[in-house]
Amino acid sequence: MSLGQHLVELRRRLVIAMIALVVGMAVAYFLTDWIIGAMTEPIRIVAEQRGDSELVKLMYPTITGPFDMRLRISFVVGIILSAPVWLWQLWAFLMPGLTRKEIRYTIGFVAAAIPLFFAGCFVGWWVMPHIVEIMASFSAEGAANMYDAKYYYDFVFKLVIVVGVSFVIPVFLVALNLAGIMSGKAILKSWRVAVLVTVAFAGLATPAADVVSMLMLAGILIVLFFAAAGLSMLFDRRRAKRAAADLRPLA
């Protein structure tokens, strides 16, 4: 295909992806009540613990705040719902330029990254209520906790996405090993730095007072790191055996 044909193909697939995104946003808009209810459940729990719902509320400081929050939620959920369509369009555009080996590695990478990402999002969603409750416990007696809706939304989704992405990092380490950039031994040798960075990240992602959530998050990430190192060393061993087998006939 010529460059012009590639651009036409890219435009067609982008249009299909955009249509799927709009449809996903339309469907997600009807789910916003349930999503907002699930997001604000920790606020209701804090209000019950303090015995006064007037002291703990979600606040919309602008006239368009409620609509803006629903639009933001619809966009994020729409991306998730339409992911099978736009991921396929991206894959179908890139696949003709890949070798069979690259296609096999890419499929393996995606098959491992997607479940890990959603598992990380689940962990972030599970940790979020504990963070809200613990942070609210530091409020002085008689003080009101009025949570700005936009800030609260950003806090929840950034936490969920950041923890989700952190679960995918071990897959990138394995990808670097398959590409020949890092050996399994090199990955394993950096375990001290990895543990330090993981604990620091878990400490930042969870409140200082919630030690249990921090240790659970750090423990899961450390296990994933060592699993990536072990898998990379296994791949290195297989490559070494294959190279030795190829050299025997020459010898």
C-alpha positions in Angstrom: 0.0 0.0 0.0 1.1 3.6 -0.7 1.4 6.2 2.0 -1.9 7.7 0.8 -3.7 4.4 1.1 -2.3 3.9 4.6 -3.7 7.3 5.6 -7.1 6.4 4.1 -7.0 3.1 6.0 -6.0 4.9 9.2 -8.8 7.5 8.8 -11.4 4.7 8.3 -10.3 2.8 11.4 -10.2 6.0 13.5 -13.8 6.9 12.4 -15.0 3.4 13.5 -13.2 3.7 16.8 -14.7 7.2 17.4 -18.2 5.9 16.6 -17.7 3.0 19.1 -16.5 5.5 21.7 -19.6 7.7 21.2 -21.9 4.7 21.5 -20.0 3.5 24.6 -20.4 7.0 26.2 -24.1 7.0 25.4 -24.5 3.6 27.1 -22.2 4.7 30.0 -24.3 7.8 30.6 -27.2 5.6 31.9 -24.8 3.9 34.3 -23.5 7.2 35.9 -26.1 7.1 38.7 -24.8 3.7 39.9 -21.2 4.7 39.4 -21.6 7.9 41.4 -23.4 6.0 44.1 -20.5 3.5 44.3 -17.9 6.3 44.3 -19.6 8.2 47.1 -20.4 5.2 49.3 -17.3 6.0 51.5 -18.7 9.5 52.0 -22.0 8.1 53.3 -20.1 5.7 55.6 -18.1 8.6 57.0 -21.3 10.6 57.5 -22.9 7.6 59.4 -19.8 7.2 61.6 -19.9 10.9 62.5 -23.6 10.8 63.0 -24.5 13.8 60.9 -24.9 13.7 57.1 -24.8 17.5 57.0 -21.1 17.5 58.1 -20.0 15.1 55.3 -21.2 15.8 51.8 -20.2 15.8 48.1 -20.2 19.4 46.9 -20.7 20.9 43.5 -19.2 24.4 43.6 -20.2 25.4 40.0 -23.6 25.4 38.2 -22.3 22.9 35.5 -20.6 20.7 38.1 -23.1 17.8 38.1 -23.2 17.6 34.3 -19.5 17.9 34.1 -19.0 15.0 36.5 -21.5 12.8 34.6 -19.7 13.7 31.3 -16.3 12.8 32.7 -17.5 9.5 34.0 -19.3 8.7 30.7 -16.1 9.4 28.8 -13.9 7.1 31.0 -16.5 4.3 31.1 -17.2 4.7 27.4 -13.5 4.1 26.6 -13.6 0.9 28.7 -16.8 -0.3 27.0 -15.6 0.4 23.5 -12.1 -1.0 24.2 -12.8 -4.2 22.2 -13.6 -2.2 19.1 -10.9 0.4 19.1 -8.2 -2.1 20.3 -9.2 -4.3 17.3 -9.0 -1.4 14.9 -5.5 -0.5 16.2 -4.4 -4.2 16.0 -5.9 -4.6 12.5 -4.0 -1.5 11.3 -0.6 -2.6 12.7 -0.8 -6.4 12.2 0.0 -6.4 8.4 3.4 -4.8 9.2 4.3 -7.4 11.9 6.2 -10.7 11.5 4.6 -13.9 12.8 7.0 -13.9 15.8 6.1 -10.2 16.6 2.4 -11.1 16.3 2.8 -14.0 18.8 4.7 -11.8 21.3 2.1 -9.0 21.0 -0.8 -11.3 21.6 0.9 -12.7 24.6 1.7 -9.2 25.9 -1.9 -8.1 25.5 -3.3 -11.3 27.0 -1.1 -10.8 30.1 -1.4 -6.9 30.4 -5.2 -6.6 30.2 -6.1 -9.0 33.1 -3.3 -7.4 35.2 -4.5 -3.9 34.5 -8.1 -4.7 35.6 -6.8 -6.6 38.6 -4.8 -3.4 39.6 -7.9 -1.3 39.0 -9.9 -3.6 41.3 -7.2 -3.2 44.0 -7.2 0.5 43.7 -11.0 0.6 43.9 -10.8 -1.6 47.0 -8.2 0.6 48.7 -10.0 3.9 47.9 -12.8 3.7 50.6 -10.2 2.9 53.3 -8.2 6.0 52.3 -11.3 8.3 52.4 -12.4 6.9 55.8 -8.9 7.1 57.4 -8.3 10.7 56.1 -11.7 11.8 57.4 -10.8 10.5 60.8 -8.2 13.2 61.2 -10.8 16.0 61.0 -11.3 18.0 64.2 -14.5 17.5 66.2 -17.2 19.7 64.8 -15.4 20.3 61.5 -17.3 19.6 58.2 -15.9 17.5 55.4 -17.3 19.1 52.1 -15.7 17.1 49.2 -15.4 19.0 46.0 -17.0 16.7 43.3 -14.3 17.4 40.6 -11.4 16.8 43.0 -13.1 13.7 44.5 -13.6 12.3 41.0 -10.0 13.0 40.0 -8.7 11.4 43.2 -10.7 8.2 42.7 -10.0 7.6 39.0 -6.3 8.6 39.2 -5.8 6.2 42.1 -7.6 3.4 40.2 -5.7 4.0 37.0 -2.2 4.5 38.6 -2.6 1.2 40.6 -3.8 -0.5 37.4 -0.8 0.7 35.4 1.6 -0.3 38.2 0.3 -3.9 37.9 1.3 -3.9 34.2 4.9 -2.8 34.8 6.2 -6.5 35.2 4.8 -7.3 31.8 7.0 -4.5 30.4 10.0 -6.0 32.1 9.3 -9.3 30.4 8.9 -7.5 27.1 12.3 -5.9 27.5 13.7 -9.3 28.2 12.2 -10.7 25.0 13.5 -7.8 23.1 17.0 -8.6 24.4 17.4 -5.3 26.2 17.5 -6.7 29.8 18.5 -10.2 30.9 16.6 -12.0 33.7 19.7 -11.8 35.9 19.9 -8.1 35.5 16.2 -7.8 36.4 16.7 -10.0 39.5 19.9 -8.1 40.6 17.8 -4.9 40.8 15.4 -6.4 43.4 16.5 -4.1 46.2 15.8 -1.0 44.1 12.5 -2.6 43.0 11.4 -3.3 46.6 12.3 0.2 47.7 10.5 1.8 44.8 7.5 -0.5 45.3 7.2 0.3 49.0 7.6 4.0 48.3 4.9 3.9 45.7 2.5 1.9 48.0 3.1 4.5 50.7 2.2 7.3 48.3 -0.8 5.5 46.9 -2.2 4.7 50.4 -2.5 7.0 53.5 0.3 6.7 56.0 -2.1 5.6 58.7 -3.4 2.6 56.6 -0.4 0.3 57.0 -2.4 -2.8 56.1 -3.4 -1.5 52.6 0.1 -0.3 52.0 1.6 -3.7 52.9 -0.9 -5.6 50.7 -0.3 -3.3 47.7 3.4 -3.5 48.1 3.3 -7.3 48.6 1.3 -7.9 45.4 3.7 -5.6 43.3 6.8 -7.3 44.8 5.4 -10.8 43.9 4.7 -9.6 40.4 8.2 -8.3 40.1 9.8 -11.6 41.1 7.5 -13.5 38.8 8.6 -11.3 35.9 12.3 -11.8 36.9 11.7 -15.6 37.1 9.9 -15.8 33.8 12.7 -13.7 32.1 15.4 -16.1 33.5 13.4 -19.0 32.1 13.3 -17.3 28.7 17.1 -16.7 28.9 17.7 -20.3 29.7 15.6 -21.4 26.7 17.5 -19.0 24.4 20.8 -20.3 25.7 19.8 -24.0 25.0 18.6 -23.1 21.6 21.8 -21.3 20.7 23.9 -24.2 22.0 21.9 -26.6 19.9 22.4 -24.4 16.8 26.2 -24.4 17.4 26.6 -28.2 17.8 26.2 -29.0 14.0 28.7 -26.2 13.2 31.2 -27.7 15.7 
